[in-house]
Amino acid sequence: MPDTNNCHYVSRFLTKPWEGAGRTLHYYDFAADRILRKSSKTLLAADRINSQVVETFLNRMVERNLSLCRDAVARGSRDALQDWRNYRAAVLMLWLQILRTEARDPTTDARARLEKMAAWTSAEVDTYVAVIQQEHVLRVISTETDEQGRHEPLYVPSSGFFAFTFRDQSCLTGRVLAFAVPIDLHCALVAAPRGCGDAEAFAEVGRLLPRYSVTGKHADRVVISALLREAYDDATLRASIREHRESNLAIQAAVAEARAQVVRAVGSVGALVEEDSSKRLRIVR
């Protein structure tokens, strides 16, 4: 078992924009239905998750570079991710976050997979990212302003990532799956299947991004921005977060049912449906 203490399964640098005084974070606990506060040093962290080798790998390949370019990315800089080291860090942040969350459970293979990756050379990591790049596009999506010109801040789920679907005709259901990691109060790194989505579809995502960031069943807590905490009372915030989650769960259920209906309908005429690596459904014969 690893002997490294206080391993953050959601990077501490990632939640910094959400911090209040004394580097504390406010968060909503779904099970307790309460808004609580804790130091960012210990929230979303646990002992003996990763070895020091894995911690060093994550810092060297992901956290160091992304922390340096995060502000520029959040401001909308087109150049920030042109540097391969920064782009690689952004892709790895998205792809490794699921493993980092799963690694909390020692019965999964997530820890072993992270250990294996931590032993890779830089060239092997580059190849891994290049393969991802062939099938997915990396986007930076910002929240849209409301009628008063205000941005609703994003939340940071305890899973570190959130998934959502958006309109695209490349899938038989008319919707494709994307997933995201919040990197600032008003923007997220998003991985979407390559070749899908139009400007209108992604604009719609921007309007709904705060709601999506609460996620569905993947998280038991969500971090709340200090500004949001100051603007609303506990009851209002709790009700809003619960409403966001219920909406996300309803969408996920509807999409799951739509996928099942498509498979049944296509199968009824003797055709076969295939799911590609991006979870898109297509008729293969």
C-alpha positions in Angstrom: 0.0 0.0 0.0 1.4 3.5 -0.8 2.7 5.4 2.2 2.2 8.9 0.8 -0.1 11.1 2.9 -2.6 13.7 1.8 -2.9 12.7 -1.8 -5.2 15.1 -3.6 -7.4 13.2 -6.0 -8.6 16.6 -7.2 -5.6 18.9 -7.6 -5.3 21.6 -5.0 -4.1 24.1 -7.6 -7.3 23.4 -9.5 -9.7 24.5 -6.7 -7.7 27.7 -5.9 -10.1 30.1 -7.7 -12.9 28.7 -5.5 -11.0 29.5 -2.2 -12.0 31.9 0.4 -10.1 33.4 3.3 -7.3 31.2 4.8 -7.4 29.0 1.7 -10.6 27.4 2.8 -13.3 25.9 0.5 -17.1 25.9 1.0 -18.7 22.8 -0.3 -22.2 21.2 -0.4 -22.4 17.7 1.0 -25.3 15.8 -0.7 -25.7 13.2 2.0 -25.8 15.7 4.9 -27.7 18.3 2.8 -25.4 20.9 4.4 -22.9 23.6 3.3 -19.6 23.1 5.1 -16.2 24.6 5.1 -12.7 23.0 5.1 -9.1 23.8 4.3 -8.2 23.2 0.6 -5.2 21.3 2.0 -7.3 18.4 3.2 -10.5 18.6 1.2 -10.6 16.2 -1.7 -7.6 14.4 -0.4 -6.8 11.2 1.4 -3.8 9.3 2.7 -2.1 6.4 0.9 -3.8 6.7 -2.5 -0.7 7.2 -4.7 2.9 6.3 -4.4 5.4 9.1 -4.4 6.3 8.1 -8.0 2.8 8.7 -9.1 2.6 12.0 -7.2 5.8 13.2 -8.9 4.6 12.1 -12.3 1.3 14.0 -11.9 3.1 17.1 -10.7 5.7 17.0 -13.5 3.4 16.1 -16.4 0.1 17.7 -15.4 -0.1 20.1 -12.5 3.0 22.2 -13.0 2.4 23.2 -16.6 -1.4 23.6 -16.3 -1.0 25.8 -13.2 1.3 28.1 -15.2 -1.0 28.5 -18.2 -4.4 28.3 -16.4 -4.9 32.1 -16.1 -4.1 32.7 -19.8 -6.5 29.8 -20.8 -9.2 31.3 -18.6 -8.8 34.7 -20.2 -9.3 33.1 -23.6 -5.8 33.2 -24.9 -5.5 31.2 -28.1 -1.7 30.7 -27.6 -1.8 29.2 -24.1 -2.3 25.7 -25.3 -0.1 25.9 -28.4 2.9 24.9 -26.3 2.9 21.1 -26.5 3.7 20.8 -22.8 0.7 22.8 -21.8 -1.6 21.0 -24.3 -0.3 17.6 -23.1 -1.0 18.7 -19.5 -4.5 19.8 -20.3 -5.3 16.5 -22.1 -3.8 14.4 -19.2 -5.8 16.4 -16.7 -9.0 15.3 -18.3 -8.0 11.7 -19.0 -6.3 11.0 -15.7 -8.9 12.6 -13.5 -11.2 9.6 -13.8 -8.4 7.3 -12.7 -7.4 9.6 -9.9 -10.9 9.5 -8.5 -11.2 5.7 -8.9 -7.9 5.3 -7.2 -9.5 6.1 -3.9 -10.9 2.6 -4.0 -8.1 0.0 -3.6 -10.3 -2.7 -5.1 -10.1 -1.1 -8.6 -7.2 -1.3 -10.9 -6.8 2.5 -11.1 -3.8 2.6 -8.8 -1.9 0.0 -10.8 -2.7 1.8 -14.1 -1.4 5.1 -12.6 1.7 3.3 -11.5 2.2 1.9 -15.0 1.8 5.3 -16.6 4.1 7.0 -14.1 6.9 4.7 -15.4 6.4 5.8 -19.0 9.0 7.9 -20.8 8.1 11.4 -22.1 7.9 9.9 -25.6 5.4 7.3 -24.4 3.3 9.9 -22.7 3.4 12.0 -25.9 2.2 8.9 -28.0 -0.7 8.4 -25.5 -1.8 12.0 -25.9 -1.4 11.8 -29.7 -3.8 8.8 -29.8 -6.4 10.7 -27.8 -5.9 13.7 -30.1 -6.9 11.6 -33.1 -10.4 10.9 -31.7 -11.2 13.8 -29.4 -10.8 17.6 -29.6 -9.9 19.7 -26.7 -12.0 22.8 -26.1 -12.1 25.5 -23.6 -15.8 26.5 -23.0 -16.8 29.5 -20.9 -20.1 30.2 -19.2 -22.5 32.5 -20.8 -23.8 35.7 -19.2 -27.4 36.1 -18.1 -29.7 39.0 -18.8 -27.9 41.2 -16.2 -24.5 40.4 -17.8 -23.5 38.1 -14.9 -21.7 34.8 -15.0 -22.9 32.0 -12.8 -19.8 30.3 -11.4 -19.0 26.7 -12.0 -18.9 24.1 -9.2 -16.1 21.6 -8.7 -17.5 18.1 -8.1 -15.6 15.8 -5.8 -15.1 13.5 -8.8 -13.0 16.3 -10.3 -14.8 16.0 -13.6 -18.4 16.1 -15.0 -19.9 14.5 -18.1 -22.7 15.9 -20.3 -24.3 15.4 -23.7 -24.9 17.9 -26.4 -26.6 18.0 -29.7 -24.9 16.4 -32.7 -26.2 14.3 -35.6 -23.1 12.1 -35.8 -24.8 9.8 -33.2 -28.1 8.0 -33.9 -29.6 9.5 -30.8 -28.8 13.0 -31.9 -26.6 13.6 -28.8 -22.9 12.8 -28.1 -21.0 12.5 -24.8 -18.4 15.0 -23.6 -16.6 15.4 -20.3 -15.0 18.3 -18.6 -12.8 19.6 -15.8 -13.4 23.0 -14.3 -10.2 25.1 -14.4 -11.6 28.5 -13.4 -14.8 29.9 -12.0 -16.2 30.5 -15.5 -14.5 28.0 -17.8 -13.7 24.3 -18.2 -11.5 22.1 -20.3 -13.8 19.9 -22.4 -13.0 16.8 -24.4 -15.5 16.2 -27.2 -15.5 13.6 -30.0 -13.6 14.9 -33.0 -15.8 16.2 -35.8 -18.9 16.7 -33.8 -20.9 19.7 -32.7 -21.4 23.2 -34.2 -21.1 26.7 -32.8 -24.7 26.7 -31.7 -24.4 23.4 -29.9 -21.3 24.6 -28.0 -22.9 27.9 -27.2 -25.7 26.0 -25.6 -23.2 24.1 -23.5 -21.8 27.4 -22.3 -25.2 28.4 -21.0 -25.7 25.2 -19.2 -22.2 24.6 -17.9 -22.8 25.7 -14.3 -25.7 23.2 -14.0 -23.7 20.4 -15.7 -20.7 21.0 -13.3 -22.9 19.8 -10.3 -22.8 16.4 -12.2 -25.1 13.5 -11.5 -24.2 10.5 -9.4 -20.4 10.8 -9.8 -19.9 13.2 -6.8 -20.9 13.2 -3.2 -19.8 16.8 -2.7 -19.4 20.0 -4.8 -17.2 22.9 -4.1 -18.9 26.3 -4.1 -17.2 29.5 -5.1 -16.6 32.0 -2.3 -18.4 34.7 -4.3 -21.5 32.5 -4.7 -21.4 31.7 -1.0 -21.4 35.4 -0.1 -24.2 36.3 -2.5 -26.8 33.7 -1.4 -28.0 32.2 1.8 -27.7 28.5 2.6 -31.2 27.5 1.8 -31.1 29.1 -1.6 -27.8 27.6 -2.5 -28.8 24.1 -1.3 -32.1 24.2 -3.3 -30.3 25.4 -6.4 -27.6 22.7 -6.2 -30.2 20.0 -5.7 -32.3 21.3 -8.6 -29.2 21.2 -10.8 -28.5 17.6 -9.8 -32.1 16.4 -10.4 -32.0 18.0 -13.9 -28.7 16.3 -14.7 -30.1 12.9 -13.6 -33.2 13.4 -15.6 -31.2 14.2 -18.7 -28.9 11.2 -18.2 -31.9 8.9 -17.8 -33.6 10.3 -20.9 -30.4 9.8 -23.0 -30.0 6.2 -21.7 -33.5 5.4 -22.6 -33.1 7.0 -26.1 -30.0 4.9 -26.7 -31.9 1.7 -25.7 -34.8 2.6 -28.0 -32.4 3.2 -30.9 -30.7 -0.2 -30.4 -34.1 -1.9 -30.2 -35.5 -0.1 -33.2 -32.5 -0.8 -35.4 -32.3 -4.4 -34.2 -36.0 -5.0 -35.1 -35.2 -4.5 -38.8 -32.2 -6.8 -38.7 -29.5 -4.2 -38.6 -26.6 -3.9 -36.1 -25.7 -0.9 -34.0 -22.0 -0.3 -32.9 -20.7 2.0 -30.2 -17.4 3.7 -31.2 -14.7 4.8 -28.8 -16.6 8.1 -28.2 -19.8 6.3 -27.3 -21.5 7.3 -30.5 -24.0 4.8 -31.9 -23.8 4.0 -35.6 -25.4 1.4 -37.9 -22.7 -1.0 -39.2 -24.9 -3.3 -41.2 
